[in-house]
Amino acid sequence: MASVKVDQLPLPCLKLGEGPHWQEHLQALLFVDVFSKTLRRYFIDSGRSQQLLVEDGGVAEVISVVIPVEGEPDLLLVGMGKTLCVVRWSPDDPDSHTVTAKVIQTTTDDHFNDAKCDPQGRLWAGTMGPLDASGELLEFNTSSLFKYDHDLVFTRRVEKVTISNGLAWSHDRKHFYYIDSPAKAVYHFDYDDAAGTISNQRVLLDFPAAGLKDQVPDGMTIDVDGNLWVACFGGGQVICVDPKSGEVVQKVTVPSRSVTSVCWGGKDYSTLFVTSGTLKLSPEQIAANPSAGGTFAITGLGTKGSPPVNFKPNLEKLKAKLAA
């Protein structure tokens, strides 16, 4: 195996970076700066970075999701607080500016968290409960995982979730993998690709049983070999899990304790991009770890990923919602 290398990208360290998504046509990493309600984009070849402050009238306290809309290069689906919104953001825009989001869907749950699109381009978006000022959760088992399909129909798929996080689908489209972070488990479901349904939930990896009791599973992705890569919040690492055996087969140390999410990117998708934060770290811990909250590129892993799936709505229905 090639030598694994972890490089920190020349970007600001964040209280909570999340939701990385690779934009192939731009060769750029797209991700969210949660508590600043800002989208960030880093162009790998030029080193240029853009940031977009997203306004919603002051309702939402966080931004948690960003996924491009298929067929509309500058259109992005964004999760803000209780809403799914749409914004336009061109690579030709100024490096830093502000836009107002257009709401297309709301939830009664506290706020959206992680989200991904399934192989058909339907959005699966989860929620989580409120946090106190220190980042501690105030409510348990009150959130959900929703599906937002091509016709913009919003349905609840998993109930009694606490912090909905990492999502991934197997390449044969028969399996769905999912994380509820406080449960400290990676779950495995049967997946019906045609119907967009899941069933038969069971535990794939129990973190405490795997010797990871002081770490929390967060964001997740899958490689071309079918193995899962899981960000370990509080663990300063990303782990690789073989879903066939349920065993951890590789660990990669990241110089930031609060690792939040991962995605594949780069010209051949052999780079694993990693976001992190300083949430729950004391000023002394942050001072002792200047890379805390950084964004990283891991190479030399001996595997790679596949292009991400964008949101694929019925564009006529989406444009009608935007015009309403």
NUZA-769070 format. One record per residue (C-alpha): residue number from 1; x, y, z. Coordinates in steps of 0.05 Angstrom, whole numbers, always signed. Example, Ala and Ser with C-alpha at 12.3 -4.5 7.8 and 13.67 -1.06 7.14 Angstrom:
# residues 2
<node><num>1</num><u>+246</u><v>-90</v><w>+156</w></node>
<node><num>2</num><u>+273</u><v>-21</v><w>+143</w></node>
***
This chain:
# residues 324
<node><num>1</num><u>+0</u><v>+0</v><w>+0</w></node>
<node><num>2</num><u>+23</u><v>+71</v><w>-15</w></node>
<node><num>3</num><u>+45</u><v>+113</v><w>+43</w></node>
<node><num>4</num><u>-14</u><v>+150</v><w>+75</w></node>
<node><num>5</num><u>-6</u><v>+225</v><w>+77</w></node>
<node><num>6</num><u>-50</u><v>+275</v><w>+114</w></node>
<node><num>7</num><u>-46</u><v>+348</v><w>+90</w></node>
<node><num>8</num><u>-83</u><v>+407</v><w>+120</w></node>
<node><num>9</num><u>-114</u><v>+452</v><w>+68</w></node>
<node><num>10</num><u>-98</u><v>+527</v><w>+72</w></node>
<node><num>11</num><u>-167</u><v>+545</v><w>+99</w></node>
<node><num>12</num><u>-190</u><v>+575</v><w>+165</w></node>
<node><num>13</num><u>-200</u><v>+530</v><w>+225</w></node>
<node><num>14</num><u>-275</u><v>+526</v><w>+241</w></node>
<node><num>15</num><u>-317</u><v>+515</v><w>+302</w></node>
<node><num>16</num><u>-354</u><v>+462</v><w>+262</w></node>
<node><num>17</num><u>-338</u><v>+445</v><w>+189</w></node>
<node><num>18</num><u>-386</u><v>+394</v><w>+160</w></node>
<node><num>19</num><u>-420</u><v>+363</v><w>+99</w></node>
<node><num>20</num><u>-362</u><v>+359</v><w>+48</w></node>
<node><num>21</num><u>-384</u><v>+347</v><w>-24</w></node>
<node><num>22</num><u>-338</u><v>+344</v><w>-85</w></node>
<node><num>23</num><u>-357</u><v>+385</v><w>-147</w></node>
<node><num>24</num><u>-324</u><v>+349</v><w>-204</w></node>
<node><num>25</num><u>-336</u><v>+401</v><w>-259</w></node>
<node><num>26</num><u>-302</u><v>+454</v><w>-215</w></node>
<node><num>27</num><u>-250</u><v>+408</v><w>-183</w></node>
<node><num>28</num><u>-271</u><v>+440</v><w>-118</w></node>
<node><num>29</num><u>-289</u><v>+418</v><w>-48</w></node>
<node><num>30</num><u>-356</u><v>+446</v><w>-23</w></node>
<node><num>31</num><u>-373</u><v>+444</v><w>+52</w></node>
<node><num>32</num><u>-410</u><v>+482</v><w>+107</w></node>
<node><num>33</num><u>-386</u><v>+526</v><w>+163</w></node>
<node><num>34</num><u>-443</u><v>+507</v><w>+210</w></node>
<node><num>35</num><u>-447</u><v>+562</v><w>+262</w></node>
<node><num>36</num><u>-427</u><v>+618</v><w>+215</w></node>
<node><num>37</num><u>-483</u><v>+599</v><w>+166</w></node>
<node><num>38</num><u>-431</u><v>+601</v><w>+111</w></node>
<node><num>39</num><u>-417</u><v>+556</v><w>+52</w></node>
<node><num>40</num><u>-344</u><v>+547</v><w>+33</w></node>
<node><num>41</num><u>-313</u><v>+524</v><w>-32</w></node>
<node><num>42</num><u>-240</u><v>+508</v><w>-44</w></node>
<node><num>43</num><u>-212</u><v>+500</v><w>-115</w></node>
<node><num>44</num><u>-158</u><v>+448</v><w>-110</w></node>
<node><num>45</num><u>-118</u><v>+467</v><w>-172</w></node>
<node><num>46</num><u>-114</u><v>+542</v><w>-161</w></node>
<node><num>47</num><u>-118</u><v>+544</v><w>-85</w></node>
<node><num>48</num><u>-173</u><v>+597</v><w>-90</w></node>
<node><num>49</num><u>-227</u><v>+595</v><w>-37</w></node>
<node><num>50</num><u>-298</u><v>+624</v><w>-37</w></node>
<node><num>51</num><u>-346</u><v>+636</v><w>+20</w></node>
<node><num>52</num><u>-420</u><v>+650</v><w>+16</w></node>
<node><num>53</num><u>-460</u><v>+676</v><w>+76</w></node>
<node><num>54</num><u>-531</u><v>+649</v><w>+71</w></node>
<node><num>55</num><u>-586</u><v>+691</v><w>+101</w></node>
<node><num>56</num><u>-656</u><v>+667</v><w>+117</w></node>
<node><num>57</num><u>-685</u><v>+725</v><w>+155</w></node>
<node><num>58</num><u>-649</u><v>+707</v><w>+219</w></node>
<node><num>59</num><u>-692</u><v>+646</v><w>+234</w></node>
<node><num>60</num><u>-639</u><v>+590</v><w>+231</w></node>
<node><num>61</num><u>-578</u><v>+588</v><w>+276</w></node>
<node><num>62</num><u>-541</u><v>+537</v><w>+235</w></node>
<node><num>63</num><u>-527</u><v>+514</v><w>+164</w></node>
<node><num>64</num><u>-516</u><v>+439</v><w>+159</w></node>
<node><num>65</num><u>-524</u><v>+413</v><w>+88</w></node>
<node><num>66</num><u>-502</u><v>+432</v><w>+18</w></node>
<node><num>67</num><u>-514</u><v>+389</v><w>-43</w></node>
<node><num>68</num><u>-514</u><v>+412</v><w>-116</w></node>
<node><num>69</num><u>-578</u><v>+406</v><w>-158</w></node>
<node><num>70</num><u>-569</u><v>+363</v><w>-220</w></node>
<node><num>71</num><u>-580</u><v>+400</v><w>-285</w></node>
<node><num>72</num><u>-570</u><v>+469</v><w>-253</w></node>
<node><num>73</num><u>-494</u><v>+480</v><w>-244</w></node>
<node><num>74</num><u>-500</u><v>+540</v><w>-197</w></node>
<node><num>75</num><u>-561</u><v>+516</v><w>-158</w></node>
<node><num>76</num><u>-548</u><v>+487</v><w>-88</w></node>
<node><num>77</num><u>-595</u><v>+452</v><w>-40</w></node>
<node><num>78</num><u>-580</u><v>+477</v><w>+31</w></node>
<node><num>79</num><u>-604</u><v>+454</v><w>+99</w></node>
<node><num>80</num><u>-614</u><v>+513</v><w>+147</w></node>
<node><num>81</num><u>-646</u><v>+502</v><w>+215</w></node>
<node><num>82</num><u>-715</u><v>+472</v><w>+203</w></node>
<node><num>83</num><u>-714</u><v>+486</v><w>+128</w></node>
<node><num>84</num><u>-688</u><v>+459</v><w>+63</w></node>
<node><num>85</num><u>-671</u><v>+518</v><w>+19</w></node>
<node><num>86</num><u>-642</u><v>+533</v><w>-49</w></node>
<node><num>87</num><u>-587</u><v>+585</v><w>-65</w></node>
<node><num>88</num><u>-549</u><v>+604</v><w>-128</w></node>
<node><num>89</num><u>-474</u><v>+607</v><w>-125</w></node>
<node><num>90</num><u>-429</u><v>+615</v><w>-185</w></node>
<node><num>91</num><u>-354</u><v>+602</v><w>-185</w></node>
<node><num>92</num><u>-350</u><v>+670</v><w>-220</w></node>
<node><num>93</num><u>-381</u><v>+706</v><w>-160</w></node>
<node><num>94</num><u>-338</u><v>+748</v><w>-113</w></node>
<node><num>95</num><u>-296</u><v>+707</v><w>-65</w></node>
<node><num>96</num><u>-340</u><v>+730</v><w>-7</w></node>
<node><num>97</num><u>-412</u><v>+754</v><w>-11</w></node>
<node><num>98</num><u>-482</u><v>+742</v><w>+16</w></node>
<node><num>99</num><u>-546</u><v>+712</v><w>-13</w></node>
<node><num>100</num><u>-617</u><v>+701</v><w>+13</w></node>
<node><num>101</num><u>-642</u><v>+629</v><w>+13</w></node>
<node><num>102</num><u>-708</u><v>+607</v><w>-17</w></node>
<node><num>103</num><u>-745</u><v>+558</v><w>+28</w></node>
<node><num>104</num><u>-774</u><v>+496</v><w>-7</w></node>
<node><num>105</num><u>-788</u><v>+449</v><w>+52</w></node>
<node><num>106</num><u>-795</u><v>+454</v><w>+128</w></node>
<node><num>107</num><u>-795</u><v>+405</v><w>+186</w></node>
<node><num>108</num><u>-823</u><v>+410</v><w>+256</w></node>
<node><num>109</num><u>-760</u><v>+377</v><w>+284</w></node>
<node><num>110</num><u>-708</u><v>+422</v><w>+316</w></node>
<node><num>111</num><u>-661</u><v>+426</v><w>+256</w></node>
<node><num>112</num><u>-631</u><v>+388</v><w>+198</w></node>
<node><num>113</num><u>-564</u><v>+355</v><w>+205</w></node>
<node><num>114</num><u>-527</u><v>+309</v><w>+155</w></node>
<node><num>115</num><u>-557</u><v>+291</v><w>+87</w></node>
<node><num>116</num><u>-538</u><v>+253</v><w>+24</w></node>
<node><num>117</num><u>-571</u><v>+232</v><w>-41</w></node>
<node><num>118</num><u>-584</u><v>+159</v><w>-56</w></node>
<node><num>119</num><u>-563</u><v>+127</v><w>-122</w></node>
<node><num>120</num><u>-627</u><v>+153</v><w>-155</w></node>
<node><num>121</num><u>-615</u><v>+225</v><w>-133</w></node>
<node><num>122</num><u>-668</u><v>+227</v><w>-78</w></node>
<node><num>123</num><u>-647</u><v>+267</v><w>-17</w></node>
<node><num>124</num><u>-643</u><v>+232</v><w>+51</w></node>
<node><num>125</num><u>-638</u><v>+286</v><w>+105</w></node>
<node><num>126</num><u>-636</u><v>+274</v><w>+179</w></node>
<node><num>127</num><u>-650</u><v>+319</v><w>+239</w></node>
<node><num>128</num><u>-625</u><v>+328</v><w>+309</w></node>
<node><num>129</num><u>-647</u><v>+360</v><w>+374</w></node>
<node><num>130</num><u>-625</u><v>+427</v><w>+404</w></node>
<node><num>131</num><u>-557</u><v>+439</v><w>+436</w></node>
<node><num>132</num><u>-539</u><v>+482</v><w>+496</w></node>
<node><num>133</num><u>-485</u><v>+535</v><w>+493</w></node>
<node><num>134</num><u>-430</u><v>+484</v><w>+507</w></node>
<node><num>135</num><u>-453</u><v>+438</v><w>+451</w></node>
<node><num>136</num><u>-488</u><v>+387</v><w>+495</w></node>
<node><num>137</num><u>-552</u><v>+356</v><w>+469</w></node>
<node><num>138</num><u>-616</u><v>+375</v><w>+505</w></node>
<node><num>139</num><u>-664</u><v>+323</v><w>+475</w></node>
<node><num>140</num><u>-658</u><v>+250</v><w>+457</w></node>
<node><num>141</num><u>-696</u><v>+205</v><w>+409</w></node>
<node><num>142</num><u>-739</u><v>+262</v><w>+382</w></node>
<node><num>143</num><u>-710</u><v>+268</v><w>+312</w></node>
<node><num>144</num><u>-717</u><v>+230</v><w>+246</w></node>
<node><num>145</num><u>-689</u><v>+211</v><w>+179</w></node>
<node><num>146</num><u>-730</u><v>+237</v><w>+120</w></node>
<node><num>147</num><u>-732</u><v>+224</v><w>+45</w></node>
<node><num>148</num><u>-744</u><v>+281</v><w>-4</w></node>
<node><num>149</num><u>-759</u><v>+250</v><w>-71</w></node>
<node><num>150</num><u>-757</u><v>+273</v><w>-143</w></node>
<node><num>151</num><u>-827</u><v>+303</v><w>-139</w></node>
<node><num>152</num><u>-809</u><v>+340</v><w>-75</w></node>
<node><num>153</num><u>-850</u><v>+294</v><w>-31</w></node>
<node><num>154</num><u>-823</u><v>+294</v><w>+41</w></node>
<node><num>155</num><u>-832</u><v>+229</v><w>+81</w></node>
<node><num>156</num><u>-806</u><v>+204</v><w>+148</w></node>
<node><num>157</num><u>-765</u><v>+139</v><w>+141</w></node>
<node><num>158</num><u>-733</u><v>+129</v><w>+210</w></node>
<node><num>159</num><u>-761</u><v>+154</v><w>+276</w></node>
<node><num>160</num><u>-734</u><v>+163</v><w>+347</w></node>
<node><num>161</num><u>-666</u><v>+187</v><w>+322</w></node>
<node><num>162</num><u>-622</u><v>+231</v><w>+366</w></node>
<node><num>163</num><u>-569</u><v>+259</v><w>+319</w></node>
<node><num>164</num><u>-578</u><v>+236</v><w>+248</w></node>
<node><num>165</num><u>-510</u><v>+231</v><w>+214</w></node>
<node><num>166</num><u>-470</u><v>+191</v><w>+163</w></node>
<node><num>167</num><u>-505</u><v>+158</v><w>+104</w></node>
<node><num>168</num><u>-479</u><v>+111</v><w>+49</w></node>
<node><num>169</num><u>-507</u><v>+62</v><w>-2</w></node>
<node><num>170</num><u>-473</u><v>-2</v><w>-27</w></node>
<node><num>171</num><u>-454</u><v>-4</v><w>-100</w></node>
<node><num>172</num><u>-502</u><v>-62</v><w>-114</w></node>
<node><num>173</num><u>-557</u><v>-16</v><w>-87</w></node>
<node><num>174</num><u>-581</u><v>-69</v><w>-38</w></node>
<node><num>175</num><u>-554</u><v>-40</v><w>+27</w></node>
<node><num>176</num><u>-560</u><v>+26</v><w>+64</w></node>
<node><num>177</num><u>-513</u><v>+46</v><w>+121</w></node>
<node><num>178</num><u>-531</u><v>+99</v><w>+172</w></node>
<node><num>179</num><u>-507</u><v>+131</v><w>+236</w></node>
<node><num>180</num><u>-544</u><v>+158</v><w>+296</w></node>
<node><num>181</num><u>-485</u><v>+188</v><w>+333</w></node>
<node><num>182</num><u>-504</u><v>+183</v><w>+407</w></node>
<node><num>183</num><u>-522</u><v>+110</v><w>+396</w></node>
<node><num>184</num><u>-448</u><v>+101</v><w>+379</w></node>
<node><num>185</num><u>-466</u><v>+53</v><w>+324</w></node>
<node><num>186</num><u>-464</u><v>+45</v><w>+249</w></node>
<node><num>187</num><u>-529</u><v>+13</v><w>+226</w></node>
<node><num>188</num><u>-543</u><v>-31</v><w>+166</w></node>
<node><num>189</num><u>-610</u><v>-33</v><w>+129</w></node>
<node><num>190</num><u>-636</u><v>-71</v><w>+69</w></node>
<node><num>191</num><u>-648</u><v>-21</v><w>+13</w></node>
<node><num>192</num><u>-698</u><v>-23</v><w>-44</w></node>
<node><num>193</num><u>-669</u><v>+22</v><w>-97</w></node>
<node><num>194</num><u>-730</u><v>+25</v><w>-142</w></node>
<node><num>195</num><u>-778</u><v>+42</v><w>-86</w></node>
<node><num>196</num><u>-730</u><v>+83</v><w>-45</w></node>
<node><num>197</num><u>-746</u><v>+45</v><w>+19</w></node>
<node><num>198</num><u>-705</u><v>+15</v><w>+75</w></node>
<node><num>199</num><u>-720</u><v>-42</v><w>+123</w></node>
<node><num>200</num><u>-690</u><v>-92</v><w>+172</w></node>
<node><num>201</num><u>-647</u><v>-46</v><w>+215</w></node>
<node><num>202</num><u>-590</u><v>-79</v><w>+252</w></node>
<node><num>203</num><u>-522</u><v>-58</v><w>+281</w></node>
<node><num>204</num><u>-462</u><v>-64</v><w>+236</w></node>
<node><num>205</num><u>-410</u><v>-35</v><w>+282</w></node>
<node><num>206</num><u>-418</u><v>-21</v><w>+356</w></node>
<node><num>207</num><u>-365</u><v>+31</v><w>+375</w></node>
<node><num>208</num><u>-356</u><v>+12</v><w>+448</w></node>
<node><num>209</num><u>-351</u><v>-62</v><w>+430</w></node>
<node><num>210</num><u>-298</u><v>-44</v><w>+378</w></node>
<node><num>211</num><u>-256</u><v>-8</v><w>+429</w></node>
<node><num>212</num><u>-280</u><v>+61</v><w>+408</w></node>
<node><num>213</num><u>-322</u><v>+77</v><w>+469</w></node>
<node><num>214</num><u>-295</u><v>+148</v><w>+477</w></node>
<node><num>215</num><u>-309</u><v>+165</v><w>+404</w></node>
<node><num>216</num><u>-372</u><v>+182</v><w>+367</w></node>
<node><num>217</num><u>-387</u><v>+162</v><w>+294</w></node>
<node><num>218</num><u>-403</u><v>+223</v><w>+252</w></node>
<node><num>219</num><u>-400</u><v>+231</v><w>+176</w></node>
<node><num>220</num><u>-389</u><v>+171</v><w>+130</w></node>
<node><num>221</num><u>-373</u><v>+152</v><w>+58</w></node>
<node><num>222</num><u>-360</u><v>+89</v><w>+18</w></node>
<node><num>223</num><u>-302</u><v>+69</v><w>-27</w></node>
<node><num>224</num><u>-301</u><v>+30</v><w>-92</w></node>
<node><num>225</num><u>-285</u><v>-33</v><w>-54</w></node>
<node><num>226</num><u>-349</u><v>-27</v><w>-13</w></node>
<node><num>227</num><u>-314</u><v>-8</v><w>+52</w></node>
<node><num>228</num><u>-341</u><v>+48</v><w>+96</w></node>
<node><num>229</num><u>-299</u><v>+107</v><w>+120</w></node>
<node><num>230</num><u>-325</u><v>+138</v><w>+184</w></node>
<node><num>231</num><u>-305</u><v>+203</v><w>+217</w></node>
<node><num>232</num><u>-294</u><v>+193</v><w>+292</w></node>
<node><num>233</num><u>-314</u><v>+255</v><w>+331</w></node>
<node><num>234</num><u>-272</u><v>+260</v><w>+394</w></node>
<node><num>235</num><u>-224</u><v>+208</v><w>+367</w></node>
<node><num>236</num><u>-179</u><v>+247</v><w>+321</w></node>
<node><num>237</num><u>-184</u><v>+195</v><w>+267</w></node>
<node><num>238</num><u>-221</u><v>+165</v><w>+208</w></node>
<node><num>239</num><u>-234</u><v>+90</v><w>+209</w></node>
<node><num>240</num><u>-246</u><v>+41</v><w>+151</w></node>
<node><num>241</num><u>-299</u><v>-12</v><w>+164</w></node>
<node><num>242</num><u>-310</u><v>-75</v><w>+124</w></node>
<node><num>243</num><u>-387</u><v>-82</v><w>+122</w></node>
<node><num>244</num><u>-382</u><v>-156</v><w>+106</w></node>
<node><num>245</num><u>-345</u><v>-173</v><w>+171</w></node>
<node><num>246</num><u>-365</u><v>-112</v><w>+212</w></node>
<node><num>247</num><u>-292</u><v>-102</v><w>+230</w></node>
<node><num>248</num><u>-248</u><v>-40</v><w>+231</w></node>
<node><num>249</num><u>-193</u><v>-55</v><w>+179</w></node>
<node><num>250</num><u>-155</u><v>+11</v><w>+179</w></node>
<node><num>251</num><u>-147</u><v>+74</v><w>+222</w></node>
<node><num>252</num><u>-119</u><v>+141</v><w>+199</w></node>
<node><num>253</num><u>-100</u><v>+193</v><w>+250</w></node>
<node><num>254</num><u>-122</u><v>+264</v><w>+235</w></node>
<node><num>255</num><u>-90</u><v>+324</v><w>+272</w></node>
<node><num>256</num><u>-157</u><v>+348</v><w>+298</w></node>
<node><num>257</num><u>-194</u><v>+314</v><w>+354</w></node>
<node><num>258</num><u>-265</u><v>+332</v><w>+332</w></node>
<node><num>259</num><u>-267</u><v>+299</v><w>+263</w></node>
<node><num>260</num><u>-336</u><v>+310</v><w>+232</w></node>
<node><num>261</num><u>-343</u><v>+283</v><w>+161</w></node>
<node><num>262</num><u>-310</u><v>+254</v><w>+99</w></node>
<node><num>263</num><u>-318</u><v>+252</v><w>+23</w></node>
<node><num>264</num><u>-278</u><v>+227</v><w>-36</w></node>
<node><num>265</num><u>-253</u><v>+275</v><w>-89</w></node>
<node><num>266</num><u>-195</u><v>+297</v><w>-131</w></node>
<node><num>267</num><u>-183</u><v>+282</v><w>-205</w></node>
<node><num>268</num><u>-188</u><v>+207</v><w>-195</w></node>
<node><num>269</num><u>-227</u><v>+206</v><w>-129</w></node>
<node><num>270</num><u>-167</u><v>+178</v><w>-91</w></node>
<node><num>271</num><u>-165</u><v>+236</v><w>-41</w></node>
<node><num>272</num><u>-207</u><v>+231</v><w>+22</w></node>
<node><num>273</num><u>-226</u><v>+301</v><w>+45</w></node>
<node><num>274</num><u>-240</u><v>+309</v><w>+119</w></node>
<node><num>275</num><u>-275</u><v>+365</v><w>+157</w></node>
<node><num>276</num><u>-268</u><v>+378</v><w>+232</w></node>
<node><num>277</num><u>-284</u><v>+429</v><w>+286</w></node>
<node><num>278</num><u>-265</u><v>+458</v><w>+353</w></node>
<node><num>279</num><u>-333</u><v>+445</v><w>+384</w></node>
<node><num>280</num><u>-328</u><v>+418</v><w>+455</w></node>
<node><num>281</num><u>-254</u><v>+436</v><w>+459</w></node>
<node><num>282</num><u>-229</u><v>+483</v><w>+513</w></node>
<node><num>283</num><u>-187</u><v>+544</v><w>+495</w></node>
<node><num>284</num><u>-127</u><v>+508</v><w>+524</w></node>
<node><num>285</num><u>-140</u><v>+447</v><w>+480</w></node>
<node><num>286</num><u>-147</u><v>+490</v><w>+418</w></node>
<node><num>287</num><u>-83</u><v>+527</v><w>+434</w></node>
<node><num>288</num><u>-46</u><v>+461</v><w>+442</w></node>
<node><num>289</num><u>-74</u><v>+435</v><w>+376</w></node>
<node><num>290</num><u>-69</u><v>+490</v><w>+323</w></node>
<node><num>291</num><u>-98</u><v>+443</v><w>+270</w></node>
<node><num>292</num><u>-163</u><v>+434</v><w>+308</w></node>
<node><num>293</num><u>-221</u><v>+454</v><w>+263</w></node>
<node><num>294</num><u>-179</u><v>+445</v><w>+200</w></node>
<node><num>295</num><u>-198</u><v>+414</v><w>+134</w></node>
<node><num>296</num><u>-154</u><v>+358</v><w>+109</w></node>
<node><num>297</num><u>-136</u><v>+317</v><w>+48</w></node>
<node><num>298</num><u>-115</u><v>+245</v><w>+58</w></node>
<node><num>299</num><u>-78</u><v>+209</v><w>+2</w></node>
<node><num>300</num><u>-43</u><v>+142</v><w>-7</w></node>
<node><num>301</num><u>-101</u><v>+101</v><w>+21</w></node>
<node><num>302</num><u>-96</u><v>+48</v><w>-33</w></node>
<node><num>303</num><u>-169</u><v>+57</v><w>-54</w></node>
<node><num>304</num><u>-214</u><v>+112</v><w>-80</w></node>
<node><num>305</num><u>-286</u><v>+134</v><w>-83</w></node>
<node><num>306</num><u>-338</u><v>+147</v><w>-137</w></node>
<node><num>307</num><u>-369</u><v>+212</v><w>-160</w></node>
<node><num>308</num><u>-421</u><v>+238</v><w>-110</w></node>
<node><num>309</num><u>-495</u><v>+238</v><w>-128</w></node>
<node><num>310</num><u>-527</u><v>+306</v><w>-135</w></node>
<node><num>311</num><u>-600</u><v>+321</v><w>-118</w></node>
<node><num>312</num><u>-643</u><v>+303</v><w>-179</w></node>
<node><num>313</num><u>-711</u><v>+335</v><w>-171</w></node>
<node><num>314</num><u>-765</u><v>+345</v><w>-222</w></node>
<node><num>315</num><u>-737</u><v>+412</v><w>-245</w></node>
<node><num>316</num><u>-806</u><v>+439</v><w>-267</w></node>
<node><num>317</num><u>-834</u><v>+426</v><w>-197</w></node>
<node><num>318</num><u>-772</u><v>+456</v><w>-164</w></node>
<node><num>319</num><u>-775</u><v>+519</v><w>-207</w></node>
<node><num>320</num><u>-850</u><v>+525</v><w>-190</w></node>
<node><num>321</num><u>-832</u><v>+523</v><w>-116</w></node>
<node><num>322</num><u>-777</u><v>+575</v><w>-126</w></node>
<node><num>323</num><u>-826</u><v>+620</v><w>-163</w></node>
<node><num>324</num><u>-880</u><v>+615</v><w>-110</w></node>
***
